[in-house]
Amino acid sequence: MLAPVSARELCKGVLCLMVLSALPSARAQFVRNESTVALERDLLDPEYSNARAQVTWIDSNGNLWVANVDRHTGLFEPADGKGTLVDTNAMRTSDFRKITNGPEWIGTAHGDQVVYTRFDPGQIHNLVNARLGVAWQSDKSAWSLRTLSPNLPRSTPYASLNEGDPAPILTYLDPQGNHYWRDLYDASTETRITQSPPSLMFSVRIAEGPRAVAFTQRVAGVQQVFIDWLDTNDVQQITFDDGQKDLHSRPFVWKAPDYGGDLVMETVVDDTELRIYHLPPNGSNTDWKLVASIRTPDDGVINSPEHFEYNGKSYVFFVANVPPLVNPSAVFLAGIAAGNPIPRQLTPNQPQRQRTDPEVFITDGGPYIYYNRGSLAPGQDFCLTCNEGIFRTYTGLAPKQ
């Protein structure tokens, strides 16, 4: 058994050990790890439903797939992820250059469903022809789908994911990058989010719990986080401190068991710091308090932050480069305890690879982070065609109590 080393010590090989005060069992040794899930090269940006134990994704031909994920092993069934062919007119992987998000799960009273960008048969895949689609499991082995009305150019949906939600909502974009939200079942509720600056990069993220969205806007030259309480259209600025918020990401709000179910918000500041803010009970927009600041040991650039709740605690995970190198990236995990928690690097430094779009799936043995892994393209920060498939890394968190 090797002795623990400092959390700031650089990893020298494939198996590395690190002690992390931010996570349970801080004195235990953790072995960085990585394993293959699927070698399909066009399996990009999959999304996981822990409630259904399923994964959904689109391929290079515009096929929308849903496959089961074995809760015991965490592996796809079948191994290539091509379980049920749901739609043959979905966006293609090549469309990621203009439509930056694939299918998403949306929590409904009828179970998790899938919202995604689709096209009418024979249409050129551009933003003017893009439409919103929804698909649902109509029986044990069949799926149904429809295009959401009205028949207008819309794309890039994000969705609320509150299990059993009787009033699910989604956000999305028009061809000019304007942001909208609507109730899934009522097209007449479509509302433009006017204070979120237009952007074709991605739509705004929906809070987990309340009917609200968070976005950034510049105030006196500093990009700050705002929250829009959708049912009242009450837009509030909730950060006022220094640092450019979410230059290449999106803020996210959720109810954190760590804080008794109060709302917390995460935002990436100046690309290298993940800040956690907490709203006390009955607090106003000026009462959000910075409670945690998370950086990688080498101040890497943070991308694709997500969160999950497990065994009564919240965890954030993300990818970050490992300086001084730019292209290789690693997957990190941290708790949100107050202070400056040191994140755990989950993946090894070798082989040097791009690791992108991390997502969580909770198996019987504990949470795993799944992600795309790609070879390196010289001089590029990201290479769509370099994908090697889906890989995963074990978080080290024990099975559910």
N, C-alpha and C positions, 0 to 999 in steps of 0.2 A: 504494500500500500504506500503510495507516494504521499509525501507531506503536503499540506495545503500551501498555496502560494498567494501572493498579493493579487487582489482583483485588478490591479493596474499593470500586472506583468504581461508582457506580450506572449501570445501563444507561439510556440516554436514547432509544433507538429500537429498531426491529425488528432490525437487524443490529448486534451489539455485539462487541467484542473483549476478550479477557481472557487474562492470562498466569497459569498455574496450576502451582505447583511440585509438586502432588500427582500429576500425570498425566504420561505420556510426552510428549516434545517440549515441554518446559515453555517454551521460548523461541518456539515457534511461535504464531501467532495463531489463535484459534478463533472462528468465526462462529456465533453462536447461531442456531438454525434450528428449523423446524417445518413438517411437511407432512401432507397428508390421506392416510389409508389407506382408510377406509370411512365413508360418511355415514349408515349405519343408526343411527337414534336409539335403538333398543332393544338395540344391541350393547354390552352392559355387562359388565365383569369377564371379558374373554376370557383364556384361558390358552394359552401357547405351548409346543409340544414342539420343541426344537431337534433332537432325535434323529429325529423323524418329519417335520420341516418342516411342521407342521400347527398349527391353532388350533382351540380348542373354546369354545363359548359357548351360553348359553340366551337365548331371545327372550321377548317379552311374552306369547306364547301358550303357553309351557311346552314349546317345541321345543328339543331338544338338537342342536346342529349341530357338524360337523367340516368344516373346509376346509383345503386345502393353502396353504402359504406358499412363494412362489417364492424359492429360496435366492439367486438372482442379484439380483432386484429388491427382495425383501422384501415384495411386495404379495400380497394375498389372491387366491386362485383358487377360485371366482369373486370378483369385487370386493366383493360384498355379504356375503361370508363364509358364504353358504348353499350349502355344497358337498354334504355328505351329511347327510340327516335321520336321526339316530340314534334318537331317542326323542321321542314326542309327549306324554309324561306327566312331564316334568321340572319343576322349579321354574320360576316365571315371574319376569320382572324385578321385578314388583311385590312378590314375596316377599322381596326384599332388605331390606325393612323389618323382617322377623322372622328371616330366614335370611341371615346376613351374608356368605356365601361361595358362589360358583357352582361350576362343575365344575373339577376339578383333574386334571392328568396324574399317573399313578403309574408309576414305572419297574418293569418286570417282566422275567423271563427271556424273555418272548414279545414284548418291545417295550413302548413306553409305551401305557398304557390310560387310561381316563377313569373317575374316581369322582365321584359327584354326588348331589344330593338329588332324589328323585323321589316321585311319589304314584301310588296305584292309580287307575285311571280312575273319574271321577265323585266322587272324594273332595274335601272342602273342603281348601283349602291352609292347614293350620295345623300346628303343631309335633307334635301328637298323631298326625296322619296321615302325617307325613314319614317316608321310608324312605331307606336308602342304596342307590344303584345303581352298577353297574360296566358299562362298555361297552368292547368290544375289536374291532379290525379283524379280521374272520374270513377275508376274502380281499381282493383288490386293490380291489374296489369296494363291499364290503358290511361292515356292522358288526352285531355281536350284542350283546345286553344281558341282564342279569338283576338282580333285587333281591337284595341280600345277605341271607342268613339270619343269625340268626333274624329273624322278621318283627316287629321291635320299633320303636317311635318313635325314630328317629335322624336326624341332619341335620348339615349344615355340615362336610363332611369336608375335612381336609388330608391330604396323602399324602407318602410318601417318594418321592424322585425320584433314585434311584441307578440309572443305566442298566444294564440286564441283571440287576437284582436278583432272585435266586431266592426271596427271602423278604420281599416288600414289605409295608409296614404303613401304616395310616392312623389318624388321630385324628378325633374327632367329638363331638357333644353329644347329650344327651337333652333332653326338653322342659323340664326343670328347670335346664338349664345345666351339668349334671355332665359332666366330661370323661372320655373313654374312649380306649383304643387297642386295636388288634387286628391280627393277620395277615390280609392280604387273603383268603387261601384257607381260613382256619380260624376259624369263628365261635366255637368254644369258647375261643379265646384272649382274648376280650374282657375287658379289665381296666380298672377305674375308676382314674383318676389322682387319688387322694384328696387329695393335698397341693396340687393346683392349685385355687384358689378357684373355685366355680361362676360361670359367666358365659355369657350368651346372646350376647355380642358376637362371640366367635370361639373356635375350638378352638385347642389348643396346637400349636406348630410342631414338626415332626420334623427332627432334625439331618440334615445331608447327610453321609453316611458311616456313623457309628456308629448303632446302634439306641438312640436316646435322644431325649428331648423336653426343651425348655426352657420355663420359665414363671416368673412372678414371684409373690412372697408378701411380705407385710409383716413386717418384723423391727424391733422397737423403733420403730415408726412410719415406717420407711423401706422402700420397696418394693425388694426385692432379687431377683436372678436365681438360680433353682435349676435343676439338671439332674437328670433321672430316667433312670438307666440301666435300660432297660425289662426286659431279660432277667434282671436280678438284683433289680429293684425297689430299687435303691440310690439314694436321693434325697439330693443334696448342695447346699448353698448355695455359690455360686461367686463372688458379689460381696459385698463388705463395706464399700464406700466410700459416700460421701454421694451424694445425688441420688436422686430418685424414678425408678425404672426402668420404662419401658414403660407409662406411664399410659394411652396410647391405641394401643399397638402390641404386638408380641410379640418377644421375643428370639429369635435364630437362631444355630445352631452349625454350622460346616462345617470341612472340611479345607482349609487355605489353602496353595497352592503357594509363596506368599511366605515362609512359615515352614516350609518343608521338609515340607509335608503335616501339620504339627501342627494341632490344633484351635484355632479362633478363635471368638469370639462377639461379635455386635453387639447393642447395646441402646440405645434412645433414652432420654436422661436429662433430666428436667424439660422434656420436649417439644421442647427446642431444641438438644440436643447428642447426637451419635451417637458412642458410645464403642466401641472395639474392644479386646477382651481376648484374650490368648494363653495357651495352656496348654503349658508346656514338656514335652518327652518325659518320661514316667514321673512327671509331676507329679500332685499330689493336688488336692482341691477348693479348698484355700487357696492354690494356686500360680498361679491365673489372674491374669495381670498386665495392667494397663491399658497399652496400647501406642500408642493413637491416639485423639485427640479431634477430632471434625469438627463444625464449625458453619458455617452460611451466613454470608456477609459481614455480613448485617444481622440475625443471630440470629433467623431465621425459625422458625416452628413446623414440625417435621419430621414427615412422615407416610409410611406405606407403604414403609419401607426394605426393599430386596432386595439381593441380591448376585449376581455371576457371576464365573467364572474365565475368563481369556482371555490367550493368549500367556504363560502361566506366572505370571500375577498375578491377584490378586483385586480386584474393584471393587465398591463399594456405590453404589446410586442411590436416590433418594427424591424426593418432592415436598415443597415448603416454600412458605409464603407469603412475600411480599416486603414487609416492613414499610415504611411504617406501615399499609399496606392489609391487610385481613384475608382477604377472599374470594379475590382472585387468587392463583394459585400457579404455581410454576415447577418444572421438573425439573432435578435436580442429579446430578452424578457425582463420585466421589472414589476415589482409591486408598486402601489401608490401611497405607501406610508409617508407621513409628513417628514420633511427633511430633504436629503439629497441621496435617494437610494441609488446604489450602483447596479446597473443592469447586468444580467447574466448573458454572456455570449453563448448561444446554444450550438451554433455550427462551427466546424473547424476552419482554420485559415487555409488549409490545404485539402483538396485542390482549390486553386483560386478560381472563383466562379462569380457570375452575377446571380444574386438571389433576389427575387422580386415577388410582389403581391402576396405577402404572407396571410394565411387564414388559419383559424383554429378549428379543430375537431376533437371532441372529448370522447375518448374510448373508455372501455371498462377499466383500463390500466392507468388512466390519467390523460391530460391534454397533450396533444401533438400540434405543432405548427407545420402546416403544409405550405409549399411555395413552388414557384417555377425556378428552375436552375438552368442557367445558360452559360455557354462558353464565352470567352471574351473577344470582342471585336476591337482591334487596335484603334485607339483614338476616339472611341465612341463610349458614351455613358450607358447606352442601352441598345441592344440589338434584338429586334423582334424575331429574326430568323435564326438566332443562335440557340433557341430553346432546346434543352435536352429532355424535358419532360417534367413530371411532378416528383418532388422529393419532400421529405418531412424530417422533423427533428423532435425528439422527446424533450419536454420541458423540465423533467425532473420532479414535477408535482405528483404527490402520491394519489392513489385512487380515491374516489369520493368517499367521504366519511358517512 
